[in-house]
Amino acid sequence: MTVLNDFLLLLDSFLGSAIWFPYLLLGVGLFFTLYLGFPQLRYFKRAWQILLGKHDHSRCEGDTSHFQALSTALSGTVGTGNIGGVAFAIFLGGPAALFWMWVTAFLGMTTKFVEVTLSHKYRVKTEDGTMAGGPMYFMERKLNAKWLAIIFALATVLSSFGAGNMPQINNIASGMQSSFGIEPWLSGAVLSILLGLVIIGGISRIAAVTSKIVPFMAAIYIFGALTVIGFNIDNIGPAFVSIFSDAFTGSAAAGGFLGASFAYAFSRGVNRGLFSNEAGQGSAAIAHASAKADEPVSEGMVSILEPFIDTIILCTLTGLVILSSGVWTEKFENTFPRSEMVILQGQFSDQNEQDRQQLYQYLVEGKQDVVQPFTGELIVKEGRLVDNRVTIINARSVAESVKFEHEGKHSFSGLLQVQNGKIVDKSIKVIGKSLIHSTQLTAKAFTRGFMGQYGEYVVTIGILLFAFSTAISWSYYGDRAMTYLFGARSVMPYRVIYVAGFMWAAVADTSVIWNIAAVAIVLMTLPNLVGIVLLHKDMKQSVKQYWQQKK
């Protein structure tokens, strides 16, 4: 897992974490925002009207209503990105990351409007009578770029596992174990069976299920978040100040948090924003292509609401809960994943400014001129480290109160073999206090409200519903891509593998899962952005014709 994690981090350094990617994503959104005259503002009211049936055409071809298409697309985006993804962004980039998530969402409203309109316009009817659409169809039918369509479809299949499948069950299993003591493998087994029963029914059953789950889960989560925000109301003002004041300077060190530069906060905010609302990725366009509408622009308008609901509302609530509660700078006892833990040579303190700078350079910038991983033997007695030659790092923070145990929960005593900062014996478990991230961090923040420790259950239930519905929707995206690539016969084998992958990810390393998602998302986004930019004139003409027809 460590080797795989390192490889994924290397890939991500050239893709999503590369300096060019956030500028490309925001640049495309900004271009279309200006080119089309701020459609996310001008068409916002009409989008709600269409969604509520004012301009509905039920006799049009399609498999779902506007509301069902939006629910399916929202269930694909409203998932771990809103609960774990926001926490991960703040963990990496501090409060400033939330600001750049907002910017990504605002510009992403236009990007989604474009990709959904074009995908609906060039959709096709399959052999079984259902509608199939998505960026791969406008790439082939309008751009005559089948090679680009194939790349996108392959990336969609990969993303269905890397973004829509594995991170979801991993977070569900983690939350169920933390809150209720349910073993991850059991959560994976039960939910895999339920997932299989839903996705076998195709888009009709998927839309029926998601249209019920999405409003219910959103109401529960919003209520829970508001109770925490209300309890910490005095900290909301300072939280907003830190978000805006740090946006162009980066976030300073606080507590166990070592700080983040502007470039890093910007990159993480945009990256997590994309993971949350998927604007520019082209995934939601596949769901909207099934909607009953003879005017592609009207369906594009409905999709404008997705980044608004997903990021501007839900992600903001999560961010304010985490920031106002203060848990993002605190250390909590947890079991250290091997991929996130490293033993460094020398003693470092996160209370010393020089040490913080050196640790930041090593952990974030990858510099090893001052800080180096330890290699050698360490003496441990009754679970406690006797040697004071080293510093243990977990989750990018200096670990405290560290204990070493065998997998059977017996304290370890003896010589600990360490190679390049990693413990050689994989049977040894390390427990201690450090920063936490993802769903764990959000769950801890929800305990700092009126509900106390019961607030954790809101996150557990929320992640169960959010993440499970995301996995359902992404199975549909994957099977549409498989239909495009290999025909309808490939769908059932894909669904079987999809369910199997869902179960496996329940017991996999969290960091590895998130890094797979980061790489998969970018591999899907790049072909889509290229496609919609090449069709910018087609898009503008479609909007012009829509309003001419209305007049």
ABEGO torsion letter per residue (X at the ends): XAAAAAAAAAAAAABAABAAAAAAAAAAAAAAAAAAGGAAAAAAAAAAAAAAGAABBAABBEABBAAAAAAAAAAAABBAAAAAAAAAAAAAAEAAAAAAAAAAAAAAAAAAAAAAAAAAAABBBBAAGBBBBEAAAAAAAAAGBAAAAAAAAAAAAAAAAAAAAAAAAAAAAAAAAAAAGBBAAAAAAAAAAAAAAAAAAEAAAAAAAAAAAAAAAAAAAAAAAAAAAAAAAAAAAAAAAAAAAAAAAEBBBBEABAEBBAAAAAAAAAAAAAAAAGBGAGAAAAAAAABBBABAAAAAAAAAAAAAAAAAAAAAAAAAAAAAAGAAABBBBBBBBAAABBBBBEBBBAABAAAAAAAAAAAAAGBAAABBBBBEBBBBBGGBBABAABBBBBGGBBBBGBBBBBAAGBBBBEBBBBBGGBBABAABBBBBBBBBBEAAAAAAAAAABAAEAAAAAAAAAAAAAAAAAAAAAAAAAAAAAAAAAAEAAAAAAAAAAAAAAAAAAAABBAAAAAAAAAAAAAAAAAAAAAAAAAAAAAAAAAAAAAAAAAX
